[in-house]
Amino acid sequence: MIPAYNRTQYLEKTLRSVLSQDPGPEEMQIEVVDDASTVDVPERLVRQIAGDRVSIVHNPRNLGLMPNFNNCVERSRGHWVHILHTDDLVLPGFYARLKAPLESRSDIGAAFCRPGYIDENERWLWTSALERPTAGILPDFIAKIGASCRIEFPSIVVRRSVYEQLGGFRTDLPYAADWEMWIRVAAHHLIWYEPTPLAVFRVHPKSATSALRSSGEDIADLRRCIEISRSSLPPDRAKTISQGAKEWVCLWSLAKTSQDAAVLRLVEELINVSGSSPINRSGLANALLRAAHIHYRQGRRTRALALLMRAALTRPVVAVRPVKCAFNFLFRKSQAATGQV
């Protein structure tokens, strides 16, 4: 199911990536669901590439991002649903590699592969972290997915009955509805993982994701998702998993922030969230060092030193070199002041 709206720049490549491994209409429905586009209406392109093999439906009115995803699920006729954005791709073998375990295991609720990332010019940017080295069920995956979003839309297929059981994507989380859904799925069903990168998420400035990031709605959405999803987590571990999620959101936000004031605010938030028992010690230590550098540049040497020491206590292997350099600098400055140098 391919939701579309006002952009067909990459649609041809998306469709061809699916059609190149098409098992035939008796086995796979392929449909473009156009959300009342006003420019770049996709019908002509779809017909040119796929003829009648790919069906296309036009919503009578614009539903919006998540409501159209729910519309895709409702329109799907297969046992498994794959929602593929118009700017993403699947690589050869995606459907075949996932088909075998899904046909043999009735207790699997969803399956995903390791996603890769490309830019608007098809350059490979990076590959997501490896969940396990071999294909198989991910044990206790709720703890991982509850603490950070580790799945991209093009890489996952979900059993249609699971969507029906759990309900659709939340429309009040335009950025984080996918993460919230994967948490719900993992809370109730087994998840299969394929370590080979067979799906690609495209990172580019004109995507719906980029628009939400530029508005700042992404961070607010992620924080709301953490609170909403807490009820889906194991009660005895919900607090710890949620703490890890809050740390992840802070660190994720820091990675995308370059303004000093924003960095300092986020680091203070990270300190409060982490408390005395941080989940991601290396991430916290690096964030503390970054804030210490800003404070030092701005003349707040005492605060910089305090953050350096906290970084050393949090993760010595990360902070030992910056702390050593700081003490050497202070020692040389002290010697200079007393005429010993």
C-alpha positions, 0 to 999 in steps of 0.5 A: 500500500503506497500512500501518496500526496503532492509529490511524485519525484521518487514514485517511479523508483518506489514502484519499480522496486516493488514491481521488480519482485512482484509475485503476481496479482493473485498473491500481492495487491499493489495500490497507490492511495492518493490523498487528494493531491492538487499537484503531481497527481500520480495516476499518469505516472502509475499507468505509464510504469505499471499499466493496470498492475497497480491500482490507484484510488483518489480520496475525495478529500484530503485526510492527512498523513496518519488518517491516510495510513489507516485508510491504506490498512482498511483498503488492504486485502492481504493477510500482511500489510506493507505501507511504503512511502512514495520516496522509499524503496525495497531492495531485491529479496525483501518480500521473499526473505520475509515470506518464509518465516511468516508462512511458517509461524502463525504467532508472528505479529510483524516482521522487519528488516534492517533498514538503510538510509539514502539521500535524494541522490541515492547516496547511501548514508548509513545502516541502522544498528544490528538487532541480532546477527541472524534472522529470527524472533527478537526476544523481549523486543518491547524493552528495546522498541519502548526505549527508542524507535528502531524501525522505519516504515519501509522495513516492516510488514504487519499482520492485517489482523494485528492492525485490526486487533490493536486499532489504527495509527494515532492521528494525534501523533503526526510524527511519532505514530509509527513508533507508538504503533510498533510499541503496541505491536511488540507488547502483544506479539512476537516480532521477526527480524531480518538482519540484511538491509532490504529496505531503504528510507530516503532522507531529504528536505522535502519529505513529510518527516523533514517538515515536521522536524523543521516545525519542532513538532517532532520532539513534542510528538516523541515526548507525548509518545513516551507518555502514551506508550507507558501503559503498553510496557511491562508494569514492572519495567515501565519506569526504567524503559520510559526513562531510557526513552526520555534519554534517547529523545534528548540525545536524538534532539542534541544530535540535531541541534547546533545552537549553544542555548538549545544544547545547554537546555537539552543537556540540563533536561538530560541530566534531570531525566537520567538522575543518578542512574543513566541508561545510556552512560556513554551518551550522557557523558558525551553530552556533558562534555559538549555542554562543558565545552560551551560553558568554557567558551562562554567564560563559565569555567567553574560550571565547565569543570563541574560538568567535566567531573560529572562526565568522568564519573558517568563514563570514565572511558569517554571523559578521561582525556578531556578531564586530563586536558582540563586539569593540565590546563588549570595546572599550567595556568596556576604555575604561570600565576605563581611564576613557576613557569 
